[in-house]
Amino acid sequence: MSPEVGRLDLTGDLSLEVDGAPVRITARGGDVDVVADDVRGLVLGLREAATARNGTRPGRADVGSLAGALADAGLTARLRSPSQHVVTIGAGVDSALGGALLGTRLARPDALGVLRTSGRAREIEAVAVGALALLAAVVVRRRRH
């Protein structure tokens, strides 16, 4: 259980590159959008960074913890490529598919989007976990300021 957080109201626009591929993060109110030209590359890079930092690979429990933290803060985050939605997580999300695939009903994957961006069905979890690691960094950074 995470400590209770007040509702966050974000405003921001960040552009960066991950292994040469553009990523844009925008935030308005309680909505955070992450658009990556190479979603799979972004997720794999974030997963490697999280593993190097913590010594363990992020998994389903981490997805649930992050989803709960986002929901508690009143934030809804979306990961997509320029042409395909991949996953929505956090406040206002209730998905049986997310519960089955990601271990939390607070994550709603777009099954076709996940398959298209990951290249393999068993990487559904990797895509969601990597995206959530990026969103966790945004939330943690926001809490510190």
Backbone bond lengths (Angstrom), bond angles and torsions (degrees), N, CA, C in turn:
res aa  C-N    CA-C-N  psi(-1)  N-CA   C-N-CA  omega(-1)  CA-C   N-CA-C  phi
1 M - - - 1.444 - - 1.522 108.15 -
2 S 1.309 116.95 130.61 1.455 121.10 -179.72 1.521 110.15 -93.11
3 P 1.353 116.74 154.74 1.456 118.78 178.43 1.523 110.03 -63.41
4 E 1.323 116.29 149.06 1.458 120.40 -177.95 1.524 110.21 -67.49
5 V 1.309 115.81 135.84 1.452 123.01 -178.86 1.515 107.76 -120.89
6 G 1.318 116.62 141.12 1.456 119.69 174.68 1.508 110.49 -70.43
7 R 1.325 115.73 160.06 1.460 120.76 179.06 1.521 109.73 -62.86
8 L 1.325 116.28 130.91 1.455 121.75 -179.87 1.521 110.43 -95.49
9 D 1.302 115.96 144.49 1.455 122.87 175.74 1.526 106.19 -123.36
10 L 1.330 116.18 104.06 1.460 121.66 -173.31 1.519 112.11 -101.23
11 T 1.321 114.82 148.60 1.458 121.77 169.86 1.521 106.17 -140.47
12 G 1.314 117.29 125.38 1.452 118.87 179.45 1.510 113.00 -175.96
13 D 1.326 114.60 161.75 1.452 122.63 178.25 1.521 106.41 -150.46
14 L 1.322 116.65 113.10 1.454 122.03 -176.44 1.520 109.18 -128.29
15 S 1.320 115.98 129.56 1.466 121.58 174.16 1.521 107.89 -118.03
16 L 1.332 115.57 135.11 1.454 120.63 179.08 1.511 108.89 -150.46
17 E 1.323 115.65 174.30 1.461 121.19 176.11 1.515 109.20 -122.39
18 V 1.315 115.96 138.40 1.461 122.50 174.57 1.520 106.00 -119.72
19 D 1.326 115.85 113.39 1.464 122.03 -176.11 1.527 111.47 50.77
20 G 1.323 115.82 41.60 1.457 121.68 176.42 1.516 115.72 83.71
21 A 1.320 118.40 -5.13 1.468 121.56 -179.34 1.536 109.46 -101.62
22 P 1.334 116.83 131.67 1.465 120.60 -178.45 1.527 113.57 -66.50
23 V 1.339 114.86 141.53 1.463 123.22 174.48 1.521 106.13 -134.68
24 R 1.322 116.46 134.32 1.457 120.57 178.12 1.522 108.83 -126.05
25 I 1.329 115.85 129.70 1.458 122.23 178.77 1.521 107.18 -118.41
26 T 1.324 115.87 123.46 1.459 120.36 176.23 1.524 108.31 -124.41
27 A 1.324 114.85 147.59 1.458 119.72 179.77 1.522 109.05 -139.56
28 R 1.323 114.31 137.81 1.463 120.74 176.31 1.521 106.51 -148.59
29 G 1.328 115.45 119.48 1.461 119.40 -178.78 1.512 110.01 64.48
30 G 1.316 116.72 -122.30 1.457 121.71 179.67 1.510 113.52 -100.48
31 D 1.338 117.96 9.72 1.465 121.95 -177.68 1.521 111.04 -107.30
32 V 1.336 115.87 128.79 1.465 122.47 177.31 1.526 106.91 -122.78
33 D 1.330 116.18 125.09 1.464 121.62 179.09 1.519 109.83 -116.21
34 V 1.337 115.75 130.25 1.457 122.80 177.11 1.526 106.49 -118.08
35 V 1.338 115.90 117.43 1.460 121.04 179.99 1.525 107.06 -118.13
36 A 1.331 115.80 118.97 1.461 121.15 -178.17 1.525 109.56 -121.94
37 D 1.325 115.85 130.90 1.463 119.15 175.81 1.525 110.99 -62.19
38 D 1.326 117.10 -36.69 1.466 122.49 178.69 1.528 107.75 -121.47
39 V 1.333 116.60 83.71 1.466 121.30 -177.50 1.527 110.41 -60.11
40 R 1.298 116.51 -45.51 1.467 119.67 -178.60 1.523 111.38 -60.38
41 G 1.324 117.30 -46.35 1.462 121.06 178.26 1.521 111.93 -61.93
42 L 1.330 116.81 -41.19 1.464 121.24 177.50 1.519 110.73 -60.09
43 V 1.318 116.18 -48.98 1.460 120.97 -177.28 1.526 111.41 -64.26
44 L 1.306 116.91 -44.58 1.467 119.58 -179.99 1.524 111.10 -64.03
45 G 1.329 117.48 -40.18 1.463 121.18 177.19 1.521 112.06 -63.98
46 L 1.330 116.81 -42.98 1.464 120.66 178.44 1.523 111.47 -66.21
47 R 1.310 115.31 -38.32 1.471 119.31 179.48 1.528 110.61 -65.03
48 E 1.341 116.59 -41.57 1.464 120.52 177.51 1.526 110.45 -63.72
49 A 1.334 117.27 -41.88 1.462 120.88 179.73 1.528 111.06 -64.83
50 A 1.324 117.32 -42.17 1.467 120.64 178.85 1.524 110.94 -65.19
51 T 1.321 116.69 -38.63 1.461 120.75 178.73 1.528 110.17 -66.30
52 A 1.320 117.30 -43.01 1.466 120.96 179.18 1.526 110.86 -64.38
53 R 1.310 116.86 -37.98 1.467 121.05 -177.97 1.527 112.29 -72.36
54 N 1.329 116.73 -43.96 1.461 121.15 -173.78 1.518 114.15 -101.03
55 G 1.315 117.62 -14.78 1.456 120.80 -179.08 1.520 114.32 83.55
56 T 1.343 117.47 -3.78 1.461 121.32 177.38 1.517 109.44 -135.64
57 R 1.328 114.93 149.35 1.468 119.43 178.18 1.521 109.66 -73.81
58 P 1.339 117.78 135.41 1.459 119.42 175.23 1.523 110.39 -63.73
59 G 1.327 116.74 147.32 1.458 121.11 -178.37 1.514 112.29 -140.95
60 R 1.332 115.37 -160.75 1.455 122.04 -175.30 1.520 112.95 -59.43
61 A 1.321 117.86 -39.21 1.465 120.12 179.90 1.525 110.49 -62.86
62 D 1.336 117.01 -35.94 1.460 120.84 178.71 1.528 111.23 -68.18
63 V 1.325 116.74 -36.15 1.463 120.62 176.54 1.527 109.48 -61.99
64 G 1.316 116.61 -46.39 1.464 120.67 179.64 1.518 112.49 -62.94
65 S 1.322 117.12 -42.24 1.469 121.19 179.45 1.524 111.16 -63.38
66 L 1.327 115.91 -45.22 1.455 118.89 -179.95 1.525 111.20 -67.14
67 A 1.322 116.65 -42.05 1.463 120.28 178.90 1.522 110.38 -58.82
68 G 1.328 116.91 -42.26 1.457 121.05 178.08 1.517 112.20 -64.99
69 A 1.325 117.20 -42.02 1.466 120.94 179.26 1.527 111.09 -63.75
70 L 1.324 116.53 -42.05 1.468 119.83 178.00 1.530 110.34 -63.71
71 A 1.323 116.59 -46.18 1.465 120.69 -179.90 1.524 110.86 -61.83
72 D 1.342 116.94 -43.11 1.464 120.81 178.85 1.522 112.19 -60.70
73 A 1.327 116.62 -32.40 1.461 121.57 179.78 1.529 112.12 -87.15
74 G 1.340 116.81 -0.10 1.460 120.46 -179.47 1.512 113.85 75.54
75 L 1.332 117.30 22.90 1.465 121.64 -178.09 1.523 111.78 -104.46
76 T 1.323 115.05 140.91 1.462 122.84 173.11 1.518 106.70 -121.05
77 A 1.324 116.73 123.62 1.458 121.22 -178.24 1.517 109.99 -114.32
78 R 1.333 115.36 143.40 1.461 122.08 179.34 1.518 109.56 -128.29
79 L 1.336 115.81 134.11 1.456 121.98 174.03 1.509 107.49 -112.54
80 R 1.342 115.44 133.59 1.458 119.35 177.97 1.519 109.84 -154.91
81 S 1.315 114.02 163.18 1.457 121.19 168.57 1.523 105.12 -91.50
82 P 1.326 118.93 175.03 1.463 118.83 178.13 1.535 113.72 -59.28
83 S 1.332 117.55 -22.51 1.466 119.44 -176.85 1.524 115.27 -120.29
84 Q 1.339 118.55 -4.84 1.455 119.70 -172.16 1.518 111.83 -144.52
85 H 1.335 116.69 129.18 1.456 121.76 174.20 1.533 108.30 -72.60
86 V 1.352 117.63 141.81 1.459 120.96 -178.91 1.530 110.94 -114.29
87 V 1.339 117.95 -55.62 1.463 120.16 -177.49 1.531 110.45 -156.39
88 T 1.340 115.75 146.37 1.464 123.45 172.48 1.518 106.51 -120.57
89 I 1.324 116.55 138.21 1.463 120.50 -175.78 1.518 110.80 -143.72
90 G 1.342 116.18 144.83 1.464 120.50 173.11 1.510 113.60 113.34
91 A 1.324 115.82 -144.17 1.459 123.41 -174.21 1.521 111.73 -59.70
92 G 1.315 115.98 136.51 1.461 121.53 176.15 1.512 115.03 78.53
93 V 1.324 118.29 5.48 1.459 121.59 -179.02 1.536 108.63 -102.13
94 D 1.323 115.78 132.77 1.461 122.14 174.29 1.523 107.12 -145.18
95 S 1.319 116.33 101.93 1.459 120.75 -172.12 1.524 111.74 -132.25
96 A 1.323 115.25 119.53 1.463 119.88 174.80 1.533 110.19 -63.99
97 L 1.329 117.25 -36.89 1.463 121.08 178.12 1.521 110.43 -62.95
98 G 1.330 117.30 -41.66 1.464 120.80 176.37 1.514 111.35 -61.80
99 G 1.332 116.18 -40.23 1.465 119.74 177.81 1.516 111.53 -61.03
100 A 1.323 116.63 -41.38 1.465 121.00 -178.32 1.533 112.12 -73.63
101 L 1.328 117.16 -44.49 1.468 120.14 -174.56 1.522 113.86 -86.26
102 L 1.329 116.84 -36.96 1.460 120.46 -171.31 1.522 114.08 -114.87
103 G 1.324 116.81 -4.41 1.453 119.92 177.71 1.515 114.79 83.26
104 T 1.327 118.01 9.00 1.460 121.47 177.30 1.524 110.06 -150.23
105 R 1.322 115.78 135.96 1.464 120.95 176.37 1.527 111.40 -74.65
106 L 1.347 116.62 -9.74 1.465 121.27 179.90 1.525 112.08 -83.56
107 A 1.322 117.59 9.28 1.467 122.89 176.13 1.525 108.21 -126.78
108 R 1.333 116.81 127.51 1.460 121.48 179.40 1.529 109.15 -117.53
109 P 1.338 116.45 99.13 1.464 118.80 177.42 1.522 110.91 -79.37
110 D 1.297 115.66 148.15 1.456 121.69 169.09 1.524 103.82 -95.16
111 A 1.320 117.02 103.29 1.461 121.64 -171.35 1.526 112.40 -53.40
112 L 1.316 118.02 -44.96 1.460 120.56 -179.54 1.522 110.62 -66.41
113 G 1.322 117.35 -41.04 1.466 121.25 178.72 1.517 111.65 -63.19
114 V 1.330 116.64 -41.24 1.456 120.42 179.28 1.525 110.15 -64.03
115 L 1.314 116.61 -45.57 1.462 119.65 -179.55 1.523 111.67 -63.90
116 R 1.308 116.76 -40.03 1.466 119.64 179.90 1.517 112.20 -67.12
117 T 1.325 117.50 -37.70 1.456 119.47 -177.14 1.515 112.93 -84.06
118 S 1.322 118.30 -25.86 1.464 119.69 -176.81 1.514 112.52 -92.06
119 G 1.317 117.55 -28.10 1.452 120.07 -178.81 1.517 113.93 85.50
120 R 1.351 117.65 -21.55 1.467 121.42 179.43 1.520 108.54 -143.14
121 A 1.318 116.52 137.81 1.466 121.39 -177.25 1.524 112.33 -60.05
122 R 1.315 119.23 -34.86 1.464 119.57 -177.00 1.518 112.81 -73.98
123 E 1.338 118.49 -4.58 1.457 120.74 177.23 1.520 112.27 -94.96
124 I 1.320 117.70 11.15 1.458 121.01 176.38 1.521 109.57 -54.27
125 E 1.299 116.82 -48.30 1.460 120.87 -178.75 1.527 111.13 -63.29
126 A 1.322 117.58 -38.72 1.460 120.08 -179.44 1.521 111.07 -62.83
127 V 1.316 117.87 -41.25 1.459 121.32 179.37 1.522 110.29 -62.37
128 A 1.309 117.05 -48.05 1.468 120.60 -178.60 1.519 111.30 -65.86
129 V 1.322 117.99 -44.83 1.460 120.88 -177.97 1.525 110.68 -63.47
130 G 1.308 117.87 -42.81 1.462 120.11 179.04 1.519 112.16 -63.87
131 A 1.302 116.08 -43.18 1.462 119.90 178.10 1.520 110.60 -62.27
132 L 1.298 115.55 -40.04 1.459 119.61 -179.30 1.517 111.66 -70.42
133 A 1.309 117.53 -31.82 1.461 119.59 176.37 1.524 110.09 -63.14
134 L 1.323 116.57 -40.69 1.461 121.02 176.88 1.526 110.47 -63.64
135 L 1.300 116.84 -44.06 1.459 120.43 179.73 1.523 111.44 -66.67
136 A 1.327 116.77 -35.28 1.467 119.76 177.15 1.516 110.29 -61.70
137 A 1.316 116.76 -39.93 1.463 120.06 178.28 1.518 110.73 -61.78
138 V 1.331 117.20 -40.13 1.461 121.24 178.33 1.530 110.25 -64.11
139 V 1.344 117.61 -45.17 1.456 121.09 -179.15 1.522 111.25 -65.53
140 V 1.334 117.43 -44.69 1.463 120.79 -179.96 1.525 110.24 -62.77
141 R 1.301 116.60 -43.03 1.472 120.50 179.56 1.524 110.07 -62.43
142 R 1.321 116.97 -40.88 1.460 121.80 179.93 1.533 110.85 -64.91
143 R 1.326 117.15 -39.72 1.478 121.13 179.97 1.524 111.33 -64.23
144 R 1.323 117.29 -32.58 1.467 121.40 -178.01 1.514 111.84 -74.64
145 H 1.330 117.54 -23.05 1.473 120.98 -178.16 1.442 109.94 -98.52
